[in-house]
């Protein structure tokens, strides 16, 4: 470990990138629950097991977030939106935003501004 290297990756860098860091999740939930999580995940994802994604989304739901998990199996492949069962399901970004963004904006419409003075970002 070369701490003077510009490529040095210290523990703080690791912790901020860890999705299930308990302390960060609790702090985040205390600061702002106006976050909507939408996830599409292949049941056959070779990189991340589906049960990991299910557990992650369940934790976020327990913390009070609006959570939507779409588990994808072979029956949901339509060749247009969902193209395969690989990581990312072959879903084009443009198609994902076209489908999910209007729903998110509708959900956020009645909420107070999600820009807060004491923001952690």
N, CA, C and O atoms as a GROMACS GRO file, in nm:
protein
  484
    1UNK      N    1   0.084  -0.119   0.000
    1UNK     CA    2   0.000   0.000   0.000
    1UNK      C    3   0.087   0.124   0.000
    1UNK      O    4   0.164   0.147   0.093
    2UNK      N    5   0.075   0.202  -0.102
    2UNK     CA    6   0.152   0.325  -0.114
    2UNK      C    7   0.057   0.443  -0.091
    2UNK      O    8  -0.011   0.488  -0.183
    3UNK      N    9   0.056   0.492   0.032
    3UNK     CA   10  -0.039   0.597   0.069
    3UNK      C   11  -0.017   0.728  -0.005
    3UNK      O   12  -0.109   0.810  -0.012
    4UNK      N   13   0.100   0.751  -0.060
    4UNK     CA   14   0.128   0.874  -0.134
    4UNK      C   15   0.092   0.864  -0.281
    4UNK      O   16   0.096   0.963  -0.354
    5UNK      N   17   0.056   0.746  -0.325
    5UNK     CA   18   0.021   0.725  -0.465
    5UNK      C   19  -0.112   0.794  -0.497
    5UNK      O   20  -0.204   0.792  -0.415
    6UNK      N   21  -0.123   0.857  -0.617
    6UNK     CA   22  -0.252   0.918  -0.655
    6UNK      C   23  -0.362   0.813  -0.673
    6UNK      O   24  -0.480   0.847  -0.682
    7UNK      N   25  -0.323   0.686  -0.679
    7UNK     CA   26  -0.420   0.576  -0.698
    7UNK      C   27  -0.453   0.504  -0.568
    7UNK      O   28  -0.522   0.403  -0.568
    8UNK      N   29  -0.403   0.558  -0.457
    8UNK     CA   30  -0.426   0.495  -0.327
    8UNK      C   31  -0.575   0.497  -0.294
    8UNK      O   32  -0.640   0.601  -0.303
    9UNK      N   33  -0.628   0.383  -0.256
    9UNK     CA   34  -0.770   0.367  -0.226
    9UNK      C   35  -0.783   0.335  -0.078
    9UNK      O   36  -0.773   0.219  -0.037
   10UNK      N   37  -0.806   0.439   0.003
   10UNK     CA   38  -0.810   0.418   0.148
   10UNK      C   39  -0.947   0.366   0.192
   10UNK      O   40  -1.039   0.354   0.111
   11UNK      N   41  -0.960   0.336   0.319
   11UNK     CA   42  -1.084   0.278   0.371
   11UNK      C   43  -1.204   0.369   0.350
   11UNK      O   44  -1.313   0.320   0.321
   12UNK      N   45  -1.187   0.501   0.363
   12UNK     CA   46  -1.298   0.594   0.342
   12UNK      C   47  -1.350   0.585   0.200
   12UNK      O   48  -1.471   0.592   0.177
   13UNK      N   49  -1.260   0.571   0.102
   13UNK     CA   50  -1.302   0.556  -0.038
   13UNK      C   51  -1.382   0.428  -0.057
   13UNK      O   52  -1.479   0.425  -0.133
   14UNK      N   53  -1.341   0.324   0.010
   14UNK     CA   54  -1.413   0.197   0.000
   14UNK      C   55  -1.551   0.208   0.064
   14UNK      O   56  -1.650   0.167   0.004
   15UNK      N   57  -1.558   0.262   0.185
   15UNK     CA   58  -1.685   0.268   0.258
   15UNK      C   59  -1.790   0.351   0.185
   15UNK      O   60  -1.908   0.314   0.186
   16UNK      N   61  -1.750   0.461   0.122
   16UNK     CA   62  -1.848   0.547   0.054
   16UNK      C   63  -1.907   0.476  -0.068
   16UNK      O   64  -2.016   0.512  -0.113
   17UNK      N   65  -1.836   0.377  -0.122
   17UNK     CA   66  -1.884   0.303  -0.239
   17UNK      C   67  -1.954   0.172  -0.204
   17UNK      O   68  -2.002   0.101  -0.292
   18UNK      N   69  -1.961   0.140  -0.076
   18UNK     CA   70  -2.026   0.017  -0.032
   18UNK      C   71  -2.175   0.041  -0.017
   18UNK      O   72  -2.218   0.117   0.070
   19UNK      N   73  -2.254  -0.022  -0.102
   19UNK     CA   74  -2.398   0.003  -0.105
   19UNK      C   75  -2.467  -0.026   0.027
   19UNK      O   76  -2.558   0.047   0.066
   20UNK      N   77  -2.426  -0.130   0.095
   20UNK     CA   78  -2.494  -0.168   0.219
   20UNK      C   79  -2.416  -0.126   0.344
   20UNK      O   80  -2.416  -0.198   0.444
   21UNK      N   81  -2.350  -0.012   0.337
   21UNK     CA   82  -2.283   0.042   0.455
   21UNK      C   83  -2.391   0.092   0.551
   21UNK      O   84  -2.458   0.192   0.525
   22UNK      N   85  -2.407   0.022   0.662
   22UNK     CA   86  -2.515   0.049   0.758
   22UNK      C   87  -2.517   0.195   0.802
   22UNK      O   88  -2.623   0.258   0.803
   23UNK      N   89  -2.402   0.250   0.838
   23UNK     CA   90  -2.396   0.388   0.887
   23UNK      C   91  -2.441   0.487   0.780
   23UNK      O   92  -2.513   0.582   0.810
   24UNK      N   93  -2.399   0.466   0.656
   24UNK     CA   94  -2.438   0.556   0.548
   24UNK      C   95  -2.587   0.546   0.518
   24UNK      O   96  -2.654   0.646   0.493
   25UNK      N   97  -2.640   0.423   0.520
   25UNK     CA   98  -2.783   0.405   0.493
   25UNK      C   99  -2.868   0.473   0.600
   25UNK      O  100  -2.969   0.536   0.569
   26UNK      N  101  -2.829   0.460   0.725
   26UNK     CA  102  -2.904   0.522   0.834
   26UNK      C  103  -2.897   0.674   0.822
   26UNK      O  104  -2.999   0.742   0.836
   27UNK      N  105  -2.778   0.728   0.798
   27UNK     CA  106  -2.762   0.872   0.782
   27UNK      C  107  -2.846   0.922   0.664
   27UNK      O  108  -2.915   1.023   0.674
   28UNK      N  109  -2.839   0.851   0.553
   28UNK     CA  110  -2.916   0.890   0.434
   28UNK      C  111  -3.066   0.891   0.464
   28UNK      O  112  -3.136   0.984   0.425
   29UNK      N  113  -3.114   0.788   0.533
   29UNK     CA  114  -3.258   0.780   0.562
   29UNK      C  115  -3.302   0.889   0.660
   29UNK      O  116  -3.418   0.931   0.656
   30UNK      N  117  -3.212   0.934   0.746
   30UNK     CA  118  -3.245   1.042   0.838
   30UNK      C  119  -3.252   1.177   0.766
   30UNK      O  120  -3.329   1.264   0.805
   31UNK      N  121  -3.173   1.193   0.663
   31UNK     CA  122  -3.164   1.320   0.592
   31UNK      C  123  -3.271   1.336   0.485
   31UNK      O  124  -3.325   1.445   0.467
   32UNK      N  125  -3.303   1.226   0.414
   32UNK     CA  126  -3.393   1.241   0.299
   32UNK      C  127  -3.455   1.108   0.261
   32UNK      O  128  -3.386   1.016   0.216
   33UNK      N  129  -3.584   1.097   0.277
   33UNK     CA  130  -3.655   0.976   0.234
   33UNK      C  131  -3.724   0.997   0.099
   33UNK      O  132  -3.794   0.908   0.051
   34UNK      N  133  -3.705   1.113   0.037
   34UNK     CA  134  -3.765   1.142  -0.094
   34UNK      C  135  -3.682   1.083  -0.207
   34UNK      O  136  -3.654   1.150  -0.306
   35UNK      N  137  -3.644   0.959  -0.191
   35UNK     CA  138  -3.566   0.889  -0.293
   35UNK      C  139  -3.648   0.771  -0.340
   35UNK      O  140  -3.703   0.696  -0.259
   36UNK      N  141  -3.656   0.755  -0.470
   36UNK     CA  142  -3.730   0.644  -0.529
   36UNK      C  143  -3.628   0.549  -0.590
   36UNK      O  144  -3.547   0.589  -0.674
   37UNK      N  145  -3.634   0.424  -0.549
   37UNK     CA  146  -3.545   0.322  -0.603
   37UNK      C  147  -3.624   0.231  -0.696
   37UNK      O  148  -3.723   0.170  -0.655
   38UNK      N  149  -3.581   0.224  -0.821
   38UNK     CA  150  -3.641   0.133  -0.918
   38UNK      C  151  -3.528   0.046  -0.970
   38UNK      O  152  -3.424   0.096  -1.015
   39UNK      N  153  -3.548  -0.084  -0.964
   39UNK     CA  154  -3.442  -0.176  -1.005
   39UNK      C  155  -3.500  -0.285  -1.095
   39UNK      O  156  -3.606  -0.341  -1.068
   40UNK      N  157  -3.427  -0.312  -1.202
   40UNK     CA  158  -3.455  -0.427  -1.288
   40UNK      C  159  -3.336  -0.520  -1.270
   40UNK      O  160  -3.222  -0.478  -1.284
   41UNK      N  161  -3.363  -0.644  -1.238
   41UNK     CA  162  -3.253  -0.736  -1.211
   41UNK      C  163  -3.285  -0.874  -1.266
   41UNK      O  164  -3.393  -0.928  -1.242
   42UNK      N  165  -3.191  -0.929  -1.338
   42UNK     CA  166  -3.207  -1.063  -1.395
   42UNK      C  167  -3.194  -1.169  -1.286
   42UNK      O  168  -3.105  -1.163  -1.202
   43UNK      N  169  -3.284  -1.265  -1.290
   43UNK     CA  170  -3.274  -1.378  -1.197
   43UNK      C  171  -3.151  -1.462  -1.228
   43UNK      O  172  -3.107  -1.542  -1.145
   44UNK      N  173  -3.097  -1.445  -1.348
   44UNK     CA  174  -2.980  -1.522  -1.392
   44UNK      C  175  -2.854  -1.436  -1.401
   44UNK      O  176  -2.757  -1.476  -1.465
   45UNK      N  177  -2.853  -1.320  -1.339
   45UNK     CA  178  -2.739  -1.228  -1.346
   45UNK      C  179  -2.611  -1.300  -1.304
   45UNK      O  180  -2.602  -1.350  -1.192
   46UNK      N  181  -2.511  -1.306  -1.393
   46UNK     CA  182  -2.387  -1.375  -1.360
   46UNK      C  183  -2.296  -1.297  -1.265
   46UNK      O  184  -2.204  -1.354  -1.208
   47UNK      N  185  -2.320  -1.167  -1.248
   47UNK     CA  186  -2.234  -1.084  -1.164
   47UNK      C  187  -2.288  -1.067  -1.022
   47UNK      O  188  -2.211  -1.069  -0.926
   48UNK      N  189  -2.418  -1.049  -1.009
   48UNK     CA  190  -2.479  -1.025  -0.878
   48UNK      C  191  -2.601  -1.115  -0.862
   48UNK      O  192  -2.696  -1.105  -0.939
   49UNK      N  193  -2.599  -1.203  -0.763
   49UNK     CA  194  -2.714  -1.292  -0.743
   49UNK      C  195  -2.842  -1.212  -0.714
   49UNK      O  196  -2.838  -1.109  -0.647
   50UNK      N  197  -2.953  -1.262  -0.763
   50UNK     CA  198  -3.082  -1.195  -0.744
   50UNK      C  199  -3.117  -1.179  -0.596
   50UNK      O  200  -3.177  -1.079  -0.557
   51UNK      N  201  -3.080  -1.277  -0.514
   51UNK     CA  202  -3.115  -1.266  -0.371
   51UNK      C  203  -3.041  -1.149  -0.305
   51UNK      O  204  -3.092  -1.092  -0.208
   52UNK      N  205  -2.922  -1.114  -0.354
   52UNK     CA  206  -2.851  -0.997  -0.302
   52UNK      C  207  -2.931  -0.870  -0.333
   52UNK      O  208  -2.947  -0.784  -0.246
   53UNK      N  209  -2.981  -0.859  -0.455
   53UNK     CA  210  -3.061  -0.743  -0.493
   53UNK      C  211  -3.191  -0.738  -0.413
   53UNK      O  212  -3.235  -0.631  -0.371
   54UNK      N  213  -3.253  -0.855  -0.392
   54UNK     CA  214  -3.376  -0.860  -0.313
   54UNK      C  215  -3.351  -0.813  -0.170
   54UNK      O  216  -3.431  -0.738  -0.114
   55UNK      N  217  -3.242  -0.856  -0.110
   55UNK     CA  218  -3.208  -0.815   0.026
   55UNK      C  219  -3.179  -0.665   0.033
   55UNK      O  220  -3.222  -0.597   0.126
   56UNK      N  221  -3.107  -0.615  -0.066
   56UNK     CA  222  -3.075  -0.472  -0.071
   56UNK      C  223  -3.203  -0.389  -0.076
   56UNK      O  224  -3.218  -0.293  -0.001
   57UNK      N  225  -3.293  -0.427  -0.164
   57UNK     CA  226  -3.418  -0.352  -0.179
   57UNK      C  227  -3.506  -0.365  -0.055
   57UNK      O  228  -3.577  -0.270  -0.019
   58UNK      N  229  -3.502  -0.479   0.011
   58UNK     CA  230  -3.580  -0.498   0.134
   58UNK      C  231  -3.527  -0.406   0.245
   58UNK      O  232  -3.605  -0.348   0.320
   59UNK      N  233  -3.396  -0.393   0.254
   59UNK     CA  234  -3.336  -0.302   0.354
   59UNK      C  235  -3.379  -0.159   0.326
   59UNK      O  236  -3.416  -0.086   0.418
   60UNK      N  237  -3.375  -0.117   0.200
   60UNK     CA  238  -3.416   0.019   0.164
   60UNK      C  239  -3.564   0.041   0.196
   60UNK      O  240  -3.602   0.149   0.241
   61UNK      N  241  -3.645  -0.060   0.174
   61UNK     CA  242  -3.788  -0.050   0.205
   61UNK      C  243  -3.809  -0.035   0.356
   61UNK      O  244  -3.891   0.046   0.399
   62UNK      N  245  -3.736  -0.112   0.435
   62UNK     CA  246  -3.746  -0.103   0.581
   62UNK      C  247  -3.707   0.037   0.629
   62UNK      O  248  -3.762   0.088   0.726
   63UNK      N  249  -3.611   0.099   0.559
   63UNK     CA  250  -3.568   0.234   0.596
   63UNK      C  251  -3.667   0.342   0.551
   63UNK      O  252  -3.647   0.460   0.579
   64UNK      N  253  -3.774   0.302   0.482
   64UNK     CA  254  -3.879   0.396   0.447
   64UNK      C  255  -3.877   0.450   0.306
   64UNK      O  256  -3.948   0.546   0.276
   65UNK      N  257  -3.798   0.392   0.219
   65UNK     CA  258  -3.791   0.439   0.081
   65UNK      C  259  -3.898   0.376  -0.006
   65UNK      O  260  -3.949   0.268   0.024
   66UNK      N  261  -3.932   0.445  -0.114
   66UNK     CA  262  -4.021   0.394  -0.217
   66UNK      C  263  -3.938   0.301  -0.305
   66UNK      O  264  -3.848   0.347  -0.377
   67UNK      N  265  -3.966   0.172  -0.300
   67UNK     CA  266  -3.882   0.071  -0.364
   67UNK      C  267  -3.963  -0.011  -0.463
   67UNK      O  268  -4.074  -0.054  -0.434
   68UNK      N  269  -3.905  -0.033  -0.581
   68UNK     CA  270  -3.969  -0.119  -0.681
   68UNK      C  271  -3.862  -0.209  -0.741
   68UNK      O  272  -3.766  -0.162  -0.804
   69UNK      N  273  -3.878  -0.339  -0.723
   69UNK     CA  274  -3.783  -0.436  -0.778
   69UNK      C  275  -3.853  -0.519  -0.884
   69UNK      O  276  -3.956  -0.583  -0.856
   70UNK      N  277  -3.798  -0.519  -1.003
   70UNK     CA  278  -3.850  -0.598  -1.114
   70UNK      C  279  -3.751  -0.711  -1.139
   70UNK      O  280  -3.647  -0.690  -1.201
   71UNK      N  281  -3.784  -0.831  -1.093
   71UNK     CA  282  -3.699  -0.947  -1.118
   71UNK      C  283  -3.734  -1.004  -1.255
   71UNK      O  284  -3.850  -1.034  -1.283
   72UNK      N  285  -3.633  -1.018  -1.337
   72UNK     CA  286  -3.653  -1.056  -1.477
   72UNK      C  287  -3.619  -1.203  -1.497
   72UNK      O  288  -3.510  -1.248  -1.460
   73UNK      N  289  -3.712  -1.275  -1.556
   73UNK     CA  290  -3.685  -1.413  -1.597
   73UNK      C  291  -3.706  -1.422  -1.748
   73UNK      O  292  -3.736  -1.322  -1.814
   74UNK      N  293  -3.689  -1.539  -1.801
   74UNK     CA  294  -3.696  -1.560  -1.946
   74UNK      C  295  -3.829  -1.514  -2.007
   74UNK      O  296  -3.832  -1.467  -2.120
   75UNK      N  297  -3.937  -1.527  -1.933
   75UNK     CA  298  -4.070  -1.489  -1.983
   75UNK      C  299  -4.085  -1.339  -2.007
   75UNK      O  300  -4.173  -1.297  -2.082
   76UNK      N  301  -4.000  -1.259  -1.946
   76UNK     CA  302  -4.013  -1.113  -1.958
   76UNK      C  303  -3.925  -1.054  -2.069
   76UNK      O  304  -3.929  -0.934  -2.093
   77UNK      N  305  -3.847  -1.138  -2.134
   77UNK     CA  306  -3.764  -1.089  -2.246
   77UNK      C  307  -3.857  -1.059  -2.363
   77UNK      O  308  -3.925  -1.148  -2.414
   78UNK      N  309  -3.858  -0.932  -2.405
   78UNK     CA  310  -3.943  -0.894  -2.517
   78UNK      C  311  -3.861  -0.853  -2.640
   78UNK      O  312  -3.917  -0.827  -2.746
   79UNK      N  313  -3.729  -0.849  -2.626
   79UNK     CA  314  -3.642  -0.814  -2.738
   79UNK      C  315  -3.634  -0.665  -2.765
   79UNK      O  316  -3.549  -0.621  -2.842
   80UNK      N  317  -3.720  -0.588  -2.704
   80UNK     CA  318  -3.721  -0.444  -2.726
   80UNK      C  319  -3.674  -0.370  -2.601
   80UNK      O  320  -3.576  -0.294  -2.606
   81UNK      N  321  -3.743  -0.391  -2.489
   81UNK     CA  322  -3.703  -0.328  -2.363
   81UNK      C  323  -3.605  -0.419  -2.288
   81UNK      O  324  -3.495  -0.378  -2.254
   82UNK      N  325  -3.646  -0.541  -2.264
   82UNK     CA  326  -3.561  -0.640  -2.197
   82UNK      C  327  -3.512  -0.736  -2.304
   82UNK      O  328  -3.590  -0.806  -2.368
   83UNK      N  329  -3.379  -0.738  -2.322
   83UNK     CA  330  -3.323  -0.813  -2.434
   83UNK      C  331  -3.258  -0.945  -2.395
   83UNK      O  332  -3.247  -1.036  -2.478
   84UNK      N  333  -3.215  -0.957  -2.269
   84UNK     CA  334  -3.148  -1.081  -2.228
   84UNK      C  335  -3.147  -1.091  -2.075
   84UNK      O  336  -3.202  -1.006  -2.005
   85UNK      N  337  -3.085  -1.196  -2.026
   85UNK     CA  338  -3.077  -1.218  -1.881
   85UNK      C  339  -2.938  -1.187  -1.825
   85UNK      O  340  -2.907  -1.223  -1.712
   86UNK      N  341  -2.855  -1.120  -1.905
   86UNK     CA  342  -2.723  -1.078  -1.859
   86UNK      C  343  -2.737  -0.964  -1.758
   86UNK      O  344  -2.847  -0.914  -1.734
   87UNK      N  345  -2.625  -0.923  -1.699
   87UNK     CA  346  -2.624  -0.809  -1.608
   87UNK      C  347  -2.673  -0.686  -1.685
   87UNK      O  348  -2.616  -0.650  -1.788
   88UNK      N  349  -2.777  -0.623  -1.636
   88UNK     CA  350  -2.836  -0.508  -1.705
   88UNK      C  351  -2.951  -0.545  -1.796
   88UNK      O  352  -3.023  -0.456  -1.844
   89UNK      N  353  -2.969  -0.672  -1.822
   89UNK     CA  354  -3.079  -0.725  -1.904
   89UNK      C  355  -3.084  -0.667  -2.045
   89UNK      O  356  -3.185  -0.681  -2.114
   90UNK      N  357  -2.976  -0.601  -2.089
   90UNK     CA  358  -2.975  -0.542  -2.222
   90UNK      C  359  -3.071  -0.425  -2.235
   90UNK      O  360  -3.106  -0.385  -2.346
   91UNK      N  361  -3.114  -0.369  -2.122
   91UNK     CA  362  -3.211  -0.258  -2.125
   91UNK      C  363  -3.140  -0.130  -2.167
   91UNK      O  364  -3.045  -0.087  -2.100
   92UNK      N  365  -3.183  -0.068  -2.277
   92UNK     CA  366  -3.122   0.059  -2.319
   92UNK      C  367  -3.157   0.171  -2.219
   92UNK      O  368  -3.270   0.179  -2.172
   93UNK      N  369  -3.059   0.255  -2.188
   93UNK     CA  370  -3.082   0.366  -2.094
   93UNK      C  371  -3.200   0.452  -2.136
   93UNK      O  372  -3.285   0.488  -2.055
   94UNK      N  373  -3.205   0.485  -2.264
   94UNK     CA  374  -3.311   0.572  -2.316
   94UNK      C  375  -3.449   0.509  -2.290
   94UNK      O  376  -3.542   0.579  -2.250
   95UNK      N  377  -3.461   0.380  -2.314
   95UNK     CA  378  -3.589   0.311  -2.293
   95UNK      C  379  -3.624   0.307  -2.144
   95UNK      O  380  -3.740   0.322  -2.107
   96UNK      N  381  -3.524   0.286  -2.060
   96UNK     CA  382  -3.547   0.283  -1.915
   96UNK      C  383  -3.599   0.418  -1.865
   96UNK      O  384  -3.695   0.424  -1.789
   97UNK      N  385  -3.534   0.525  -1.908
   97UNK     CA  386  -3.579   0.658  -1.867
   97UNK      C  387  -3.716   0.691  -1.923
   97UNK      O  388  -3.799   0.750  -1.854
   98UNK      N  389  -3.741   0.653  -2.047
   98UNK     CA  390  -3.871   0.678  -2.108
   98UNK      C  391  -3.983   0.608  -2.030
   98UNK      O  392  -4.093   0.661  -2.016
   99UNK      N  393  -3.953   0.490  -1.980
   99UNK     CA  394  -4.053   0.413  -1.906
   99UNK      C  395  -4.068   0.460  -1.761
   99UNK      O  396  -4.180   0.476  -1.713
  100UNK      N  397  -3.958   0.481  -1.691
  100UNK     CA  398  -3.962   0.504  -1.546
  100UNK      C  399  -3.964   0.650  -1.503
  100UNK      O  400  -4.022   0.682  -1.399
  101UNK      N  401  -3.903   0.739  -1.579
  101UNK     CA  402  -3.895   0.879  -1.536
  101UNK      C  403  -4.032   0.944  -1.518
  101UNK      O  404  -4.052   1.011  -1.416
  102UNK      N  405  -4.126   0.928  -1.611
  102UNK     CA  406  -4.258   0.990  -1.588
  102UNK      C  407  -4.325   0.940  -1.459
  102UNK      O  408  -4.390   1.018  -1.389
  103UNK      N  409  -4.310   0.812  -1.428
  103UNK     CA  410  -4.367   0.757  -1.306
  103UNK      C  411  -4.301   0.817  -1.182
  103UNK      O  412  -4.369   0.847  -1.084
  104UNK      N  413  -4.169   0.834  -1.188
  104UNK     CA  414  -4.097   0.893  -1.075
  104UNK      C  415  -4.138   1.039  -1.055
  104UNK      O  416  -4.163   1.083  -0.943
  105UNK      N  417  -4.145   1.113  -1.164
  105UNK     CA  418  -4.183   1.254  -1.153
  105UNK      C  419  -4.324   1.269  -1.098
  105UNK      O  420  -4.352   1.360  -1.021
  106UNK      N  421  -4.413   1.179  -1.138
  106UNK     CA  422  -4.549   1.182  -1.086
  106UNK      C  423  -4.550   1.156  -0.935
  106UNK      O  424  -4.622   1.223  -0.861
  107UNK      N  425  -4.471   1.061  -0.890
  107UNK     CA  426  -4.463   1.031  -0.747
  107UNK      C  427  -4.405   1.148  -0.669
  107UNK      O  428  -4.446   1.175  -0.556
  108UNK      N  429  -4.309   1.217  -0.728
  108UNK     CA  430  -4.241   1.328  -0.659
  108UNK      C  431  -4.322   1.457  -0.661
  108UNK      O  432  -4.293   1.549  -0.584
  109UNK      N  433  -4.421   1.464  -0.746
  109UNK     CA  434  -4.496   1.588  -0.765
  109UNK      C  435  -4.554   1.645  -0.636
  109UNK      O  436  -4.548   1.766  -0.615
  110UNK      N  437  -4.609   1.562  -0.551
  110UNK     CA  438  -4.671   1.611  -0.429
  110UNK      C  439  -4.575   1.627  -0.312
  110UNK      O  440  -4.616   1.672  -0.205
  111UNK      N  441  -4.452   1.592  -0.330
  111UNK     CA  442  -4.356   1.597  -0.219
  111UNK      C  443  -4.287   1.732  -0.213
  111UNK      O  444  -4.281   1.806  -0.311
  112UNK      N  445  -4.234   1.762  -0.096
  112UNK     CA  446  -4.155   1.884  -0.081
  112UNK      C  447  -4.027   1.869  -0.161
  112UNK      O  448  -3.988   1.758  -0.197
  113UNK      N  449  -3.964   1.981  -0.188
  113UNK     CA  450  -3.838   1.979  -0.263
  113UNK      C  451  -3.738   1.885  -0.198
  113UNK      O  452  -3.724   1.881  -0.076
  114UNK      N  453  -3.670   1.810  -0.282
  114UNK     CA  454  -3.570   1.719  -0.228
  114UNK      C  455  -3.434   1.785  -0.216
  114UNK      O  456  -3.336   1.719  -0.183
  115UNK      N  457  -3.427   1.915  -0.243
  115UNK     CA  458  -3.303   1.989  -0.219
  115UNK      C  459  -3.314   2.048  -0.078
  115UNK      O  460  -3.398   2.133  -0.052
  116UNK      N  461  -3.228   2.002   0.010
  116UNK     CA  462  -3.235   2.046   0.149
  116UNK      C  463  -3.109   2.122   0.187
  116UNK      O  464  -3.001   2.098   0.136
  117UNK      N  465  -3.128   2.215   0.279
  117UNK     CA  466  -3.016   2.297   0.323
  117UNK      C  467  -2.907   2.214   0.388
  117UNK      O  468  -2.788   2.243   0.370
  118UNK      N  469  -2.944   2.111   0.462
  118UNK     CA  470  -2.844   2.030   0.532
  118UNK      C  471  -2.814   1.901   0.455
  118UNK      O  472  -2.795   1.795   0.514
  119UNK      N  473  -2.811   1.912   0.324
  119UNK     CA  474  -2.788   1.798   0.237
  119UNK      C  475  -2.652   1.733   0.266
  119UNK      O  476  -2.555   1.802   0.297
  120UNK      N  477  -2.647   1.601   0.255
  120UNK     CA  478  -2.521   1.530   0.278
  120UNK      C  479  -2.442   1.516   0.149
  120UNK      O  480  -2.331   1.462   0.151
  121UNK      N  481  -2.496   1.562   0.038
  121UNK     CA  482  -2.422   1.548  -0.089
  121UNK      C  483  -2.336   1.668  -0.116
  121UNK      O  484  -2.267   1.673  -0.219
   0.00000   0.00000   0.00000
